[in-house]
Amino acid sequence: MPRKPNSSRQTIALLACFLEEAREWRHGYDLAKATGLKSGSLYPILLRLSDQAYLESRWCEPDKPGRPPRHAYRLTAKGRQLALEQAAPANPSTSSYPPGLPA
């Protein structure tokens, strides 16, 4: 049986991370640190979720001069609903999910 779209362990870990601060804009580097995902996994997931209207994204001006602008992401209402559905099993009280990834 094929898995549902957006239900990989990596995607679920990312959605759970967004739920922690659902209304805040998050940068990819911060998300990578929080989830333990490598950029080769993280950024394709962010792009896919953004293309599917689960995330909104924007360019943020750098905090320090000489640094490039960065993308920031946050959940849309549709994304919050998906996160609540998909990441609910990632509750820290559930010891077996998601295996190998930080909650």
N, C-alpha and C positions, 0 to 999 in steps of 0.2 A: 504494500500500500504506500503510495507516495506521500511524503510529508506535506503539510499545509505550507503555503508561502509564508515567509517571515517567521518560521518556527525552528530555525537552527539554534543550537545552544548559544552561539555567539550573538545572534540577534536578540534572543531572549535576555541574555546578560546585559546587552546594551539598553534594551527597553527598560529593564529593571533599574538600571543606573539613571536613566532619564526620569523615572518615577520618583526617585529620591528628591529631586528638585524640579518638579514638572514644569514650572513656569519660568525657570531660569535658562538663559542662553548658555550653552556649553561649547567649549572648543574641543577639537579633536584630540589634542594632546591631553587635556584633562580627562576626557572619556577613555583614552587609552590607558592612562594611569589607573583610573577607577575600575576598569573592567579587566585589565591584563591583556587586552586584545592588541595584536600587532597591527601596524598601519595597513599591511596588505589585506587584512580581514576587515578592519574597522571602516576604512574609507569607502570601500564598495558597499558595505551595509548602509552607511550614512547616505550615500548617493541613491541607493535603491529606495530606502525609506522616504527620502525627500522626493524622489520622482513619483512615489505612490501617494504623496500628500499626507504621510504620517509624521513628517518633520517639516518645519519651516527652517530656512537658512538665510543668513545675511552675512555681508562682509562687515567686519569690525575694524575700525582704525587701530593702529598699534598703540600700546601704552607708552612705549619708548620711541624716541626719534630713531630713524634708521632701520626700523624693523618693518617687514611687509605686513599688509592687512591680513587678517585671518578670517576664516569662515567660522560662524557660530551656529549652533543648531538648538532647537527646542521642539517639544512635542506640540502637534496640533491637537484639536479636540478629537479628531479621528485617531490620531496616534496615541493619545492618552487612553482611549477605549481599547485599542489593540494591546497596548502595554499592560493594562489591567487584566485583559483576558489571557495574554501569553505569559506574562511574568508572575502571575499569581502563584504558580508552583515554586517560584524561586524564593519564596519566603524563607528567611534564615532558619526558621524552626523546622523546615523540611530538610533533613540532612542529606538526602540523595540527589538534590537538584539545585542548580545545574552542576553536574560533575566536572571537576577540573577547572572551574571558573569561579572567581570571587562572586559572592552574592551582591 
